[in-house]
């Protein structure tokens, strides 16, 4: 049985502070990632919640 290699691409764009925009596998859709207060603004889930 031959093994098949899969690639998963994550693109992160820094917005500022602890906010990042994440895009997955070249999709046009994105998600905002942010740390909760007091570090960030809580504008989105933090990375550990994803």
Order of alpha helices (4+ residues) and beta strands (2+ residues): beta-beta-beta
